Amino acid sequence: MKKGKLLVISGLSAGVGKDTILKMFLEAHPDWEHPISTTTRQPRPGEQNGVQMNFVDKATFESWQKEGKFLESILVDNNQWYGTLRAPVEELLDRGKNVILRKDVRGALLIKEALPSAIIVFIDIESWEALEQRIRDRGTEDEPAIRRKLDLAKTELPYRKDFDSVIINPTGHPEKALKELEHIVGSLD
């Protein structure tokens, strides 16, 4: 049986439209699988274990890390772990299923290291000013949080050269970025 493809979309931590593009891609390609991540953070209102995320305690997560159960795992700035379990992804790929993941820059690069056949795509935005405006337009962060997100984005930007492809997601036109992503996927056959 032919192995499935692994596509990882990533990009700057905030404001580039990764979640929007992922949602549009999965709606247009329901045959693609999207395994959920595992985290040590507490569920947010409305989240259910095993639906949006796998929620585990820190001891369990760290035990699984030692056992090599993660393709990637990252400690984020709020001192919570996030990771992608290896077994569900590899089982889907071995069954010929295509898999798409949305990861931060570090996570995408770790997955590429673990599975070199993975295609990692960096979602970018047309300008720094547009990025700042998108973050501000969300209205969910105060000024210090906006500054932290922009500072983090500055540290992530140099890694775009390490990705297989870069897609610009123009403000107000995510369908253009989706079309580019679909072109990349089509070239994998």
C-alpha positions as CSV (number, residue, x, y, z in Angstrom):
1,M,0.0,0.0,0.0
2,K,1.2,3.5,-0.8
3,K,2.0,5.6,2.2
4,G,0.0,8.7,2.8
5,K,1.5,12.3,2.6
6,L,2.2,14.4,5.7
7,L,1.7,18.2,5.2
8,V,2.5,20.6,8.1
9,I,1.4,24.2,7.9
10,S,3.2,26.6,10.1
11,G,4.1,30.3,10.2
12,L,4.5,33.2,12.5
13,S,2.8,32.6,15.9
14,A,-0.1,35.0,15.4
15,G,-1.9,36.8,12.7
16,V,-1.0,34.9,9.5
17,G,-4.2,32.8,9.2
18,K,-3.0,29.3,9.8
19,D,-6.2,28.3,11.5
20,T,-8.3,29.8,8.8
21,I,-6.4,28.1,6.0
22,L,-6.4,24.7,7.9
23,K,-10.2,25.0,8.3
24,M,-10.8,25.8,4.7
25,F,-8.4,23.0,3.6
26,L,-10.2,20.4,5.7
27,E,-13.6,21.6,4.4
28,A,-12.4,21.3,0.8
29,H,-10.5,18.0,1.4
30,P,-12.5,15.9,3.9
31,D,-10.4,12.8,3.0
32,W,-7.4,14.4,4.8
33,E,-6.9,13.5,8.4
34,H,-6.0,16.0,11.2
35,P,-4.9,14.3,14.4
36,I,-5.3,16.4,17.5
37,S,-2.4,17.6,19.7
38,T,-1.7,16.7,23.3
39,T,-1.2,19.4,25.9
40,T,-0.7,19.9,29.6
41,R,-2.8,23.0,29.7
42,Q,-6.3,23.0,31.2
43,P,-9.3,22.6,28.8
44,R,-10.9,26.0,27.8
45,P,-14.6,26.4,28.2
46,G,-16.4,24.1,25.7
47,E,-13.3,21.9,25.0
48,Q,-13.5,18.2,25.5
49,N,-10.7,15.7,26.0
50,G,-10.1,13.8,22.8
51,V,-12.0,16.2,20.7
52,Q,-10.1,19.5,20.4
53,M,-7.0,18.2,22.2
54,N,-5.7,15.4,24.4
55,F,-5.4,16.9,27.8
56,V,-2.9,15.1,30.1
57,D,-1.0,16.1,33.3
58,K,2.6,17.1,33.2
59,A,3.9,13.8,34.6
60,T,2.1,11.8,31.9
61,F,3.4,14.1,29.2
62,E,7.0,14.0,30.4
63,S,6.8,10.2,30.7
64,W,5.6,9.9,27.1
65,Q,8.5,12.2,26.0
66,K,11.0,9.9,27.7
67,E,9.4,7.0,25.9
68,G,9.7,8.7,22.5
69,K,6.0,8.8,21.9
70,F,6.1,12.3,20.4
71,L,7.0,13.4,16.9
72,E,7.5,16.9,18.4
73,S,6.9,18.5,21.7
74,I,7.4,22.1,22.7
75,L,7.3,24.0,26.0
76,V,5.5,27.2,25.3
77,D,5.8,30.6,27.1
78,N,2.9,29.9,29.5
79,N,4.9,26.9,30.8
80,Q,2.6,24.3,29.2
81,W,3.7,21.4,27.0
82,Y,2.2,20.8,23.5
83,G,3.0,17.9,21.3
84,T,2.1,15.6,18.5
85,L,1.9,11.9,19.3
86,R,3.9,9.8,16.9
87,A,1.6,6.6,16.7
88,P,-1.6,8.2,15.4
89,V,0.3,10.0,12.6
90,E,2.4,7.1,11.6
91,E,-0.6,4.7,11.6
92,L,-2.6,7.0,9.4
93,L,0.3,7.4,6.9
94,D,0.9,3.6,6.9
95,R,-2.7,3.1,6.0
96,G,-2.3,5.4,3.0
97,K,-4.2,8.3,4.6
98,N,-3.0,11.9,4.0
99,V,-2.4,13.9,7.2
100,I,-2.3,17.7,7.7
101,L,-1.0,19.3,10.9
102,R,-0.8,22.9,12.1
103,K,2.2,23.5,14.2
104,D,4.4,26.4,15.4
105,V,7.7,27.0,13.6
106,R,9.7,24.9,16.1
107,G,7.2,22.0,16.0
108,A,7.2,22.0,12.2
109,L,11.0,21.8,12.0
110,L,11.1,19.0,14.6
111,I,8.5,17.0,12.6
112,K,10.6,17.5,9.4
113,E,13.6,16.2,11.4
114,A,11.7,13.2,12.6
115,L,9.9,12.4,9.3
116,P,12.0,13.9,6.4
117,S,9.3,13.1,3.9
118,A,7.0,15.6,5.6
119,I,6.2,18.7,3.5
120,I,6.4,21.8,5.7
121,V,4.8,25.0,4.5
122,F,5.4,28.4,6.0
123,I,2.3,30.7,5.9
124,D,3.4,34.4,5.8
125,I,1.7,37.7,5.4
126,E,2.4,40.5,2.9
127,S,4.0,43.0,5.3
128,W,4.9,43.5,8.9
129,E,2.4,46.3,9.2
130,A,-0.4,43.9,8.0
131,L,0.6,41.4,10.6
132,E,0.5,44.0,13.4
133,Q,-2.9,45.2,12.2
134,R,-4.4,41.7,12.1
135,I,-3.2,41.0,15.7
136,R,-4.7,44.3,16.8
137,D,-8.0,43.7,14.9
138,R,-8.6,40.5,16.9
139,G,-9.2,42.7,19.9
140,T,-8.2,39.8,22.2
141,E,-4.8,41.0,23.5
142,D,-3.7,44.0,25.5
143,E,-0.7,46.1,24.4
144,P,2.0,44.0,26.3
145,A,0.6,40.8,24.7
146,I,0.6,42.3,21.3
147,R,4.3,43.3,21.8
148,R,5.2,39.8,22.9
149,K,3.5,38.3,19.9
150,L,5.4,40.7,17.5
151,D,8.7,40.0,19.3
152,L,8.2,36.3,19.0
153,A,7.3,36.7,15.3
154,K,10.6,38.5,14.7
155,T,12.5,35.4,16.1
156,E,10.5,33.0,13.9
157,L,10.8,34.9,10.6
158,P,14.4,33.8,9.9
159,Y,13.3,30.1,9.9
160,R,11.1,30.5,6.9
161,K,14.1,29.7,4.7
162,D,14.1,26.2,6.3
163,F,10.6,25.3,5.0
164,D,9.8,23.5,1.8
165,S,7.5,26.2,0.6
166,V,6.4,29.7,1.6
167,I,2.8,30.9,1.0
168,I,1.7,34.5,1.4
169,N,-1.8,34.8,2.8
170,P,-3.0,38.2,1.6
171,T,-5.2,40.1,4.0
172,G,-8.9,39.4,3.3
173,H,-8.2,36.7,0.7
174,P,-7.3,33.4,2.4
175,E,-8.8,31.6,-0.7
176,K,-5.6,32.6,-2.6
177,A,-3.4,31.0,0.1
178,L,-5.6,27.9,0.0
179,K,-5.2,27.7,-3.8
180,E,-1.4,27.8,-3.4
181,L,-1.5,25.2,-0.7
182,E,-3.7,23.0,-3.0
183,H,-1.2,23.5,-5.8
184,I,1.6,22.3,-3.5
185,V,-0.5,19.2,-2.5
186,G,-1.2,18.5,-6.1
187,S,2.5,18.5,-7.0
188,L,3.1,15.8,-4.4
189,D,1.3,13.1,-6.5
